[in-house]
Amino acid sequence: MEEVVAKRQGEVKEFVKEHGNTKIADVTVSQVIGGMRGMPGMLYETSKLHPVEGIRYRGHDLFEIIENAPKAVKGGEPIPEGVLWLLLTGEYPNQDEIIDFQEEMFKRGRLTDEEEKLIKNFPKHMHPMTQLSAGMLMCQPKSHFAEAYQMGVHKSRYWSPTLEDCLDLCAKVSRVAAIIFHNCYGDNQHIPAADANLDYAANYANMLGFENKDFWELMRLYIVLHADHEGGNVSAHTTHLVGSALSDPYLSFSAGMAGLAGPLHG
């Protein structure tokens, strides 16, 4: 990622230098009052949602991704780890890269006994999204970014501890969500453990209590379809907005989940 980030930082710097004063839109009063609808107001590179063609990740449409991304089952659905790699780097991982990345994400996904106990003790009547927001905050004390910021990391290096937090967060959220599912709908004292031999989606489905392999395939497709959704929706925009205050990714994600819980999120 060091080379990817350094290259992109240089490209953005040159782009701003060349086009910094370029006008990109006219804004009407109704757009301002109506919630910025149709106003270009942010830079978002990982995905683009087209009203007819659907979502594209790093310029690749979903049909291409389903064909080319790594799979757990030959001819089956892509695994989420491969699509996350694509979103981060703009490239599909090779076989060695995806094996290493899967192992890394599995290690990062472990919760401490204290974290699991705290999440399992949420009231059964508490809304699942409230539990998710609070559950991820239980992991915040180990934020790499918060620690690095307190140690005086230079702003040109903010990306590194932020990436560490984001990978940890992506890895842990499936376990947190599985516990919450059992809090609300099952027995949270007998939740299947994560299995190092399974990919992210199969592990999540298995921790929910579903052992059917067809359901695992469905979960792979479901997570891939929802891996990214531009940056203008309430939850993604909120996450970026809170992050712009240098709140760490756990705080930012939790705020975004509060937005996702709203009935108008869509």
Buried (B, 14 or more C-beta within 10 A) or exposed (E): EEEEBEEEEEEEEEEEEEEEEEEEEEEEEEBEEEEBEEBEEEEBEBBBBEEEEEBBBBEBBBEEBBEEBBBBEEEBBBBBBBBBBBBBBBEBBEEEBBEEBBEEBBEBBBBEEEBBEBBBEBEEEEEBBBBBBBBBBBBBEBBBBBBBBEEEBEEEEBBBBBBBBBBBBBBBBBBBBBBBBBBBEEEBEEBBEBEEEBBBBBBBBBBBBBEEEEBBBBBBBBBBBEBBBBBBBBBBBBBBBBBEEBBBBBBBBBBBBBBBBEEEEE
